[in-house]
Amino acid sequence: MRLDWTNRRISSRCLLMNLLSVFFSTMILMGCSYESQKPQYEIFPPAGGKGAIVLVVSGYAGKDYFRSFSSKLAELGYYTLLMDGKDLIDPGRMGQIIPGAENLQNAIAAAKSSSQATPGKVAMVGFSIGGAGVLRYGANLKDQVSAVVAYYPAITTTGWNMKTLAAGLQTPVLLLAGGQDHYENCCLIESMRELAEAPKTVLFEYVEYPDAGHCFNLDINVPLFTYRPKDAANAWDRTAAFLKRLHPPKGK
């Protein structure tokens, strides 16, 4: 009997220790996960003095491919903040809630806190899922956002109704699309055409490059992506002109 009682006490103690170990391990992992998921920004200061704010939101591949674009905006005189599109929309994290609106507001606040940023509204440029993110969470902020540019937005990943999305737009939008964009059924050209044709109450400019696919402006070696230098250059010129008209580098 003594042996049985001792074994029971040892078993209970082991069970308690195992439960505590699992509890604290989970808390540690949750803490690390929370910290690791906090949005991280990269800043590109304006060339000379202060500049109006432009938020650049990357595609699914992350910020690496969009540093050059952000740097070019800074050369135009903009205070440019680059963030990851997965902080707004992440199709890879199914079942998890991505606080896209909150993350975007935090990015705006971070940019506005800089002494190199001109006070006032911000503009946004998004690519793929980042393009969908700025349309969803930025283009309805008329008191904070002056203009939105969306490159091949992955709007079909969200299940949104295009007419509803169009009706909710509150800021001017420039949408740049590839006529052959059928990449992984994520951002079909049909959805962009439907959005372009839907009724709106704001300025909406739609440009379609007939022979371009997804990520047509990125000079990268990735299967199913085709870099088109002429289309990329034209899209950049249109982006710069759109921003200068509605969101001048030195502010309004």
N, C-alpha and C positions, 0 to 999 in steps of 0.2 A: 504493500500500500504506500509506503513512504517513497519508493522509487516511482510509482505512478504519479503521486502528487508532485514530486519534484519535476518530472517530465512535463506535467501539465503547466507548472509555473514557468519552466523554461520555454515551452511552446508559446505561452501567452506573451511572455516578454519578447520573444523573437517576432511574434506577430505585430506587437506594438511598435517595435523598432523598425520593422519593415514598412509599416504604415506611415510612421514619421519620416522615414527616408524617402518614400514616394512623395509625401506631401511637400517636403522641403525641396526635393529635386524638381517637382512640378512648378513650385513657386519661382525657383531660380530660372528655369527654362522660360517660364512666362515672362519674367522680367527681361531676360535677354532678348526674347522674341519681340517684346514691346519696344525695347530700345532699338533693335535692328530694323524695325519697321517704321521708325520715325523718318519722315521725308528728309532727304539730304539735298542741299542745293549747291550749285556752283555759280559763282558770280563773275561776270565779265563787265568791268567798270567802263564807263563811257570814255571816249577819246576826248579828253579835255573838259574839266569842270564837271557840272552836273548833267544828268540826262533823264528824260522821261523813262518810265519803267516799261519793259517788255518782258513778260514771262514766256519762256520757251518750254514746251512740254514734249518730252521725247516719245518715241514709239516704244514698242514692247521690248526691243533689244537694249534699251537703257540709254544713258546719257552720252556714251562714248561717241556715237555717230553724229551727234548734234552740237558738238563743241565748236566746230568750224562755223556753222550757221550762226551760233550765238556770238561768236567773235566778230563776225561780219556786222551784226546788228550793233555791237559795241563800237565798231569803227564808224558807224553812221552817227554815233553820239548818244545811243540809248544805254541806260543802265539795264543790263540784261541778267535775268535770273533763269538758270536752267534747272528743271526738275524732271523726275522720272514719271512717265505716263502711267506706270503701274500704281502710282500713289493716287490716281484719280479713278482708273478703271483697270481691273486685272482679271481677264478671263481665265487665267491659270489658277486663281484662288477661288474655285467654285465653292459656294456655301459660306464663304467668309464675307463679312460686311466691310467694304472699303469706304472709309469716311472721305469720299472724294471732295465734297463741298467744303468740309472742314479743312482738309489738307490744302485746298486751293486758297482759302481765306488766310491760312497760316503763312503760305508763301507770299501772298500780297502784303501781309503785315511785315514779314521779314524784309521784303524789298523796300517798303516805305520807311523802315527804321534806319536805312542807310543815309549818311550825310551826302552821298554822291547821287542820290535819287531826287529828282524834281517832284515836289508835291503835286498831287492831282490824281487823275485816273490812270489806269494801267491798260496796256494792250496785251493780247495773248496770241501766241502762234503754237499750234499743236500738230503733231504728226501721228497718223494711224490711230492707236488708242488714245494718244494725247490729243489728237484732233477731235475725237469723239468726246473726250473729257472737257475740252474748252467749250465745245458746243453745248454740252449738257450743264456744266457748272459755271461757265464764265459768261456765255452769251445772254444770260438772263439777269446780269448784274449791271443794269444801266447806270446806276449811281456810282459804280466803281470802275467799270470797263468801258473804254472808248471804242475799241475795235477788236475783232477776232479773225484770225486767219487759220483755216483748217486745211492741212495737206492730207489728201486721201484718207479722210476720217473713217475709222472702223466702226461705223454706227450700227451695223447689223449685229455686232456682238452683244448689243444691249437689249434687243427686242423692242426698241422704241417704235412708236408709230410716227412716221415721217411728217404727217400733217400736224400732229400734236406738237412735235418738236419744232416745226417751222412756226407754228402759232405762238410758241413761247419765246421765240428769239426777241431780245430787247436791244441788242447792239448791232451795228453794222458787221456784216460777215463777208469774207472772201473765201470761197471754197475752190481748191485746186485739185482736180481729179484726173486720173488716168483712164482713158476709154477702154483699156484692156485689163482693168483691175478686177481680177477674180481670185485674189490670193487667199487660199485656204477658206474660201467662202466667208471671210471675216468682214470684208468691206466692199461688197459687190458694187459695181458701178451703177447698177439699177437703183440702189438705195440712195446714192448721191443725186442721181437724176430726179428721183421722186422728191427728195428734199428741195432740190432747186426749183421744181415746178409747183410746189405747194404754196398756198397763199401766205403772205407775210406782211408785217406792218413796218419793217425796217429795211434799210438798204441791204441787198444781198447780191453779190457778184459771183457768178459761177463760170469757171474756166475749165474746159475739158481738153486734154491733150489726147487726140484720137489713138495714137499708137503707143501710148505710155501705159505701164502697169503700176503695181504698188511700189512705193519707195523710189520712184523714177528720178528723184533728185539726189540720191545717195550713191556716191562712187565707192561701192563696196562689192566684194565678191561673195554674193549669197545666192544660192539656187532660187530661181523663180523671180528674182529681182533684176531688172534691166535698167542700168543707168543711162539716162538720155540727156546728154549735156545741153543741147539746145532747149529742150523743155525745162530743164533745171534752171538755166539762165533766165528764161522768160518768166518762170514762176518766181524767181528771186526778184526780178525787176518789178513785177506786179506787187509782190509783197512789200517791197521798199516804198513804192509809190502809194500804195494803200495806207500804209502806216504814216508816211509823211503827211498825207492829206488829212487824216483823221486823228493822228497822234504824233505830232511833230517831235523831233528829238529833244528839243529844249522845252517842251510843254506848250500849252496854249496860254 
